[in-house]
Each structure stands twice: as C-alpha cells, then as structure tokens.
Amino acid sequence: MAFGWKLHGDGKTLAVGAVVGPGERLSWGRTVGLGAQHVVAMFGATFVFPIVMGLNPQLAVMMSGIATIIFLLIVRGRVPSYLGTSASFVGGVAAIRTQGGTSPQVTGAILVAGAVLAVVGVVIHFLGARVIHRVLPPVVTGAVVMLIGFNLAPVVADTYWPQDQWIALIVMVAIVAVSLGLRGFLSRIAVFVSLMFGYVLSWLFDRGFGQITSFDATAGKVTTHWRVDWSGVQSADWIGLPPKTGTPGPDGHALVGWHLPDFRWAFVLLVLPAVIALIAENTGHVKAVAEMTKTDLDPLMGRAIAADGVATVLASAVGGSPTTTYAENIGVMAATRVYSTAAYYVAAIVAILFGFSPKFGAVISATPGGVLGGITVVLYGMIGLLGAKIWRENNVDFGNPLNLVPVAAGIIIAIGDTALQFGKQFALSGIALGTIVVVVFYHFGRLIAPRHLLEQDREPEQEPVAQ
C-alpha cells in the first residue's frame, strides 16, 4: 500500500486513545497542516548539517523531499518517516575536508556508503532483523555513534566558535532554554527556533555594535567583517534550480550546488563508519514507530534500511546530502497520534518546492558562523551521547572487560584523531580507525575470551536501540 488512504472517522477528530494509522488520513486540510508541521520539524537539522559539511542546503532540502517519497514507496507506505540530512556523516566529511578533499570527493564517498547501506538492508531483509544484533551488538553501535559525535569537538572549537564567541554562547543557551523550558512541538524544533533567533541577533549586533574583528573562515584569517552578509541573497533568483557553484560557507568551503561525485577510496573509508550508525538509527526508528502504532514492523526492517541507502545514493549522485530517518518527525507523530504517510507525502512536496528557490538557499547559506558555533556545540555533543543512550537502553555491562576494553581503545583513537600510517599515500585515522578497532577487537575478544566472560555478557537477544 502506497496510496489510497482510508479516511479516519469523520476526518476531523480523534477519539481518546485512538490513532490515525499509516494507511489512514484525516481530512486533506488537516493532512496538509500536519505535513507543514513535519516540514518545520525537520527543517533545522536538514539545512544545518549540509552547511557544516560544505554542501548546498537548498539542494539538500529538495533532495530530502525526493528521498522521503522514495523511502515511502520502498516500504510500501507502512513505515511513516521523513528522511532529512544525516548527522552521522559530518565527522567523516570533516576528516575529508581536513585532508583537502573537494565536494565531489565528499559526495562520492557518501554515495558508496549509501550503496553499502542499501546492500546491508537487502541482506537484513532476507536473513531477518536479528542479524543486526549478532554482527553489530549494542555495545559496538553505541561506541561508533559516540566516537562520530565526539570526534567533531575540534570543528566547533577551531572553526565556528572563534568567529563570534558571544553569539555562539547566547545561541547555545537559547537551544538549552527552548529544548527544556518549552513544551510540545516548539521544544522539538529547538534547533530551528535557535537558529532563527541567532540569525536575527547577529543582525542586531551588526546594527548596534558594528563590524566584528574575528576569525573569518571564508578568508581563513582574522578580518573585520559583518556577521550577516546578504550580498549573495540579493543576487539570488526567487525561482530556479540550486546553482552549480556557490559562495563560501561559514567554514570557508564553497557551498557548491549540483555536481557529479568523484571517487577516492581513501575518503570512502572515512565515511563508512556512518553506515553502522545509520543501521542503529534506522533500526531504532522503526522499532519506535512499531511500538507507537502497535504493529510488527520487523519484516520491513530490511526494506527501511535499504530505502535509506537508496535515497542516500540518489541524493549524493547529484551533489546532495546523505539522508536518514528523523527522530524529530517521530516526535511529532507521538504528540499528534497521527501516523498517516499522507502527511509525509505533503511534507516531501513542500520540501521539493522550497528546493526550487535559490533565494531561500542563499538565506540559509548566509547563516553566521557564530550561530552555527552555538548550535553545533550542542548537536555534536548530542550525537555522541546518543551512543550512551544506546548502551543504557540495551543494558550494556561495562563491568565486563569484553565490552569495556575494545570500546575504550576505539573511542580514544577517534576523539584524539590518532593515525596509523601506511606508507606516504595512505593512513587510517580518527573515526575510521576507531571504528575498526571497536568492531574487529570486539569480535576478536569474543573468540579468545574465557567462558566466564562470555557467560557474563550473555543476555536475551534484542536489536540495538537508537534515538
């Protein structure tokens, strides 16, 4: 089932305890309103992460809509989810940029990772969801998610925060205040609200205090400049495709538009760990939806993971950002008790329409670096702590050296960006090396560990839980 939704009740009201299932819908007016709500929920992260990866936010938003439609078709409309920009690739992309990688090389590496994810999804579809737990148990997936997030700390400290430390600090406080102080829908879009607040605040600082003298990522040095530069916005068209070339973003890298990927296998290794994080993330999201809708979605687990992989391949093939299912939108469903996939089709169409406005893309691309400093210091930390969340929800026992030792080594290697050099042309470092250490040494440890450690670690099998 992909289309042909059944009207729920009178299409206007929900009885106490009732839910609108994936194959149902409310009236089209209410469905369009819910679709718009899903757009707002995914908006902040969907265009923040492309910017910090040096990719075009206008193209990312457009492709997120296309990716969502592809996902819904592959899962036959039975798993309501929105596919926004994935945060799991940010660390690997940062490593590629550090080594001089270009945007085509970034999207080439992401495309290969998406293809691997799609293949994994097909394997899971035929072998069953429990294969995830056997190959990538929660202790491993949690560690990989954690090291991806914490490896990004230098990006905040060295790139965004120095551009405007006071704006960064205020925006950071705003995210905390909105996330914890507000209730309902507004708390779920804290990133979007805080980004808009920081944008306006930067403009007011320009008017009240004049130009700022600080590190300018575009120039690569300390300069005197305006916090908000709308020269690119003024010259951008209202309607059109994302541009092929773009202006430098807040990190100094050009926010290029559509382009063909370029493949460099050394860079592919830097983003492949994101596949493990996406497997855990998609698994957790499908489980969450299954719990909320009281349906068994395990038979669709492989389809959902493969669909995310296919969507990432398609998006990166034209220069877009990698995708993943969004917890923000699952939160909207939990609050509204409406799980209709019709609302997601509406959200996807709205996102595609936004993608046809270069003016919109230019406004997002002009986000001040200080604003991103306040946002990324929270978002990157949250990515890392999602790993701890996976451990906690799966009762990982770190009193057992079998779990403790490989994870400890891998996380320190990733956070410290430790490198293992193979000749002059190739090296494994940071996230890639840390992930290999965690995965390989965990399974190696199980082969050589004494029986009492294996028995201590044995517990009822369950799929890893993500956000």
C-alpha positions, 0 to 999 in steps of 0.5 A, a space after each residue: 500500500 502506497 496510496 489510497 488512504 482510508 479516511 479516519 472517522 469523520 476526518 476531523 477528530 480523534 477519539 481518546 486513545 485512538 490513532 490515525 494509522 499509516 494507511 489512514 488520513 484525516 481530512 486533506 486540510 488537516 493532512 496538509 497542516 500536519 505535513 507543514 508541521 513535519 516540514 518545520 520539524 525537520 527543517 533545522 537539522 536538514 539545512 544545518 548539517 549540509 552547511 557544516 559539511 560544505 554542501 548546498 542546503 537548498 539542494 539538500 532540502 529538495 533532495 530530502 523531499 525526493 528521498 522521503 517519497 522514495 523511502 515511502 514507496 520502498 516500504 510500501 507506505 507502512 513505515 511513516 518517516 521523513 528522511 532529512 540530512 544525516 548527522 552521522 556523516 559530518 565527522 567523516 566529511 570533516 576528516 575529508 575536508 581536513 585532508 583537502 578533499 573537494 565536494 565531489 570527493 565528499 559526495 562520492 564517498 557518501 554515495 558508496 556508503 549509501 550503496 553499502 547501506 542499501 546492500 546491508 538492508 537487502 541482506 537484513 531483509 532476507 536473513 531477518 532483523 536479528 542479524 543486526 544484533 549478532 554482527 553489530 551488538 549494542 555495545 559496538 553501535 553505541 561506541 561508533 555513534 559516540 566516537 562520530 559525535 565526539 570526534 567533531 569537538 575540534 570543528 566547533 572549537 577551531 572553526 565556528 566558535 572563534 568567529 563570534 564567541 558571544 553569539 555562539 554562547 547566547 545561541 547555545 543557551 537559547 537551544 538549552 532554554 527552548 529544548 527544556 523550558 518549552 513544551 510540545 512541538 516548539 521544544 522539538 524544533 529547538 534547533 530551528 527556533 535557535 537558529 532563527 533567533 541567532 540569525 536575527 541577533 547577529 543582525 542586531 549586533 551588526 546594527 548596534 555594535 558594528 563590524 566584528 574583528 574575528 576569525 573569518 573562515 571564508 578568508 581563513 584569517 582574522 578580518 573585520 567583517 559583518 556577521 550577516 552578509 546578504 550580498 549573495 541573497 540579493 543576487 539570488 533568483 526567487 525561482 530556479 534550480 540550486 546553482 552549480 557553484 556557490 559562495 563560501 560557507 561559514 567554514 570557508 568551503 564553497 557551498 557548491 550546488 549540483 555536481 557529479 561525485 568523484 571517487 577516492 577510496 581513501 575518503 570512502 573509508 572515512 565515511 563508512 563508519 556512518 553506515 553502522 550508525 545509520 543501521 542503529 538509527 534506522 533500526 531504532 526508528 522503526 522499532 519506535 514507530 512499531 511500538 507507537 502504532 502497535 504493529 510488527 514492523 520487523 519484516 520491513 526492517 530490511 526494506 527501511 534500511 535499504 530505502 535509506 541507502 537508496 535515497 542516500 545514493 540518489 541524493 549524493 549522485 547529484 551533489 546532495 546530502 546523505 539522508 536518514 530517518 528523523 527522530 524529530 518527525 517521530 516526535 511529532 507523530 507521538 504528540 499528534 497520534 497521527 501516523 498517516 504517510 499522507 502527511 509525509 507525502 505533503 511534507 516531501 512536496 513542500 520540501 521539493 518546492 522550497 528546493 526550487 528557490 535559490 533565494 531561500 538557499 542563499 538565506 540559509 547559506 548566509 547563516 553566521 558562523 557564530 550561530 552555527 558555533 552555538 548550535 553545533 556545540 550542542 548537536 555534536 555533543 548530542 550525537 555522541 551521547 546518543 551512543 550512551 543512550 544506546 548502551 543504557 537502553 540495551 543494558 550494556 555491562 561495562 563491568 565486563 572487560 569484553 565490552 569495556 576494553 575494545 570500546 575504550 581503545 576505539 573511542 580514544 583513537 577517534 576523539 584524539 584523531 590518532 593515525 596509523 600510517 601506511 606508507 606516504 599515500 595512505 593512513 587510517 585515522 580518527 573515526 575510521 580507525 576507531 571504528 575498526 578497532 571497536 568492531 574487529 577487537 570486539 569480535 576478536 575478544 569474543 573468540 579468545 575470551 574465557 567462558 566466564 566472560 562470555 557467560 557474563 555478557 550473555 543476555 536475551 537477544 534484542 536489536 540495538 536501540 537508537 534515538 
